[in-house]
Amino acid sequence: MTCLVVYYSRTGNNRTIAESIASKLSADIDEIVDKKNRKGRLNWLRAGKDSRSGKLTEIDYQKNPQDYDTIIIGAPIWAFNPIPPLRTYLQEVDLKGKRVAFFICSQTEAYKDMFTQLAEMTPDSELVANFGIQEKRFKNEDYSADLEAFIEKVKQ
Ligand SMILES: Cc1cc2nc3c(=O)[nH]c(=O)nc-3n(C[C@H](O)[C@H](O)[C@H](O)COP(=O)(O)O)c2cc1C
C-alpha cells in the first residue's frame, strides 16, 4: 500500500499530526500552500470570511495523489467550514477510487460535523478513517492511542 499524507496548517498543529502519521506509516508527505497570505489579524478575519462563504483560493502542492493508493488529508477548521485551501485541493485533484482518510485539529469539536462534509466532498472515494482532536487535548494530553487506532484503520 502506498500512502500520501497531505496537509494544510496555518499555525503548525495539523502539520505536527501530519508528520506523526507520515512517520508511523512511512508515507510520503505533502503540504498544501495557500498563495493567499493568511498571517496577521486582518488576514485572520478574511480567512474566516472566505471559509464561511465557501471560497476557493490558489494553492501549491508537490505530489500527485494519483500515484498513491491511500491519501490521508488533514487541515484545521475555519468558521465552522472546510477551509478554502482544502476545498480547492479536493476540487483540483482526482481522488476517484482512492482510499481516503481525514484528520482535523480544531479549537472545538466542530470536526465531527466536518467529517460528514468532507465525505460528501469526496463521493467517489472510499473513506477508511477519520481522526479529530480538539486543540487543548492536542496540546495538553496524550492522544497517541487514538492516533494509533486511526493508523490501524488506514492500514487495513
Ligand atoms: C480564521 C479562523 C477561524 C477558525 N474557526 C474555527 C471554528 O469555526 N471552529 C473551530 O473549532 N476552530 C476554529 N479555528 C481554530 C483552528 O481550527 C485551530 O486553531 C487549529 O488547531 C489550527 O490548526 P493549524 O495550527 O494546523 O493551523 C479557526 C482558526 C482561524 C485562523
The ligand as an SDF file (V2000), in Angstrom:
LIG
                    3D

 31 33  0  0  0  0  0  0  0  0999 V2000
   -9.8980   32.2500   10.7790 C   0  0  0  0  0  0  0  0  0  0  0  0
  -10.0190   31.1000   11.7400 C   0  0  0  0  0  0  0  0  0  0  0  0
  -11.2740   30.5880   12.0340 C   0  0  0  0  0  0  0  0  0  0  0  0
  -11.4020   29.4950   12.8880 C   0  0  0  0  0  0  0  0  0  0  0  0
  -12.6550   28.9700   13.1040 N   0  0  0  0  0  0  0  0  0  0  0  0
  -12.7680   27.8300   13.8440 C   0  0  0  0  0  0  0  0  0  0  0  0
  -14.0340   27.1940   14.0080 C   0  0  0  0  0  0  0  0  0  0  0  0
  -15.0490   27.6120   13.4640 O   0  0  0  0  0  0  0  0  0  0  0  0
  -14.1110   26.1010   14.7950 N   0  0  0  0  0  0  0  0  0  0  0  0
  -13.0140   25.5740   15.4130 C   0  0  0  0  0  0  0  0  0  0  0  0
  -13.1480   24.5610   16.1000 O   0  0  0  0  0  0  0  0  0  0  0  0
  -11.7880   26.1300   15.2610 N   0  0  0  0  0  0  0  0  0  0  0  0
  -11.6510   27.2450   14.5030 C   0  0  0  0  0  0  0  0  0  0  0  0
  -10.4160   27.8260   14.3410 N   0  0  0  0  0  0  0  0  0  0  0  0
   -9.2780   27.2930   15.0800 C   0  0  0  0  0  0  0  0  0  0  0  0
   -8.4010   26.3200   14.2860 C   0  0  0  0  0  0  0  0  0  0  0  0
   -9.1660   25.3150   13.6530 O   0  0  0  0  0  0  0  0  0  0  0  0
   -7.4070   25.6920   15.2450 C   0  0  0  0  0  0  0  0  0  0  0  0
   -6.6530   26.6980   15.8720 O   0  0  0  0  0  0  0  0  0  0  0  0
   -6.4820   24.6870   14.5890 C   0  0  0  0  0  0  0  0  0  0  0  0
   -5.8740   23.8960   15.5780 O   0  0  0  0  0  0  0  0  0  0  0  0
   -5.3860   25.3800   13.7900 C   0  0  0  0  0  0  0  0  0  0  0  0
   -4.6510   24.3870   13.1240 O   0  0  0  0  0  0  0  0  0  0  0  0
   -3.2370   24.7180   12.4450 P   0  0  0  0  0  0  0  0  0  0  0  0
   -2.2810   25.0460   13.5630 O   0  0  0  0  0  0  0  0  0  0  0  0
   -2.8620   23.4330   11.7620 O   0  0  0  0  0  0  0  0  0  0  0  0
   -3.4150   25.8440   11.5110 O   0  0  0  0  0  0  0  0  0  0  0  0
  -10.2610   28.9240   13.5000 C   0  0  0  0  0  0  0  0  0  0  0  0
   -8.9930   29.4620   13.2050 C   0  0  0  0  0  0  0  0  0  0  0  0
   -8.8640   30.5260   12.3260 C   0  0  0  0  0  0  0  0  0  0  0  0
   -7.4970   31.0460   11.9840 C   0  0  0  0  0  0  0  0  0  0  0  0
  1  2  1  0
  2  3  1  0
  2 30  2  0
  3  4  2  0
  4  5  1  0
  4 28  1  0
  5  6  2  0
  6  7  1  0
  6 13  1  0
  7  8  2  0
  7  9  1  0
  9 10  1  0
 10 11  2  0
 10 12  1  0
 12 13  2  0
 13 14  1  0
 14 15  1  0
 14 28  1  0
 15 16  1  0
 16 17  1  0
 16 18  1  0
 18 19  1  0
 18 20  1  0
 20 21  1  0
 20 22  1  0
 22 23  1  0
 23 24  1  0
 24 25  2  0
 24 26  1  0
 24 27  1  0
 28 29  2  0
 29 30  1  0
 30 31  1  0
M  END
$$$$
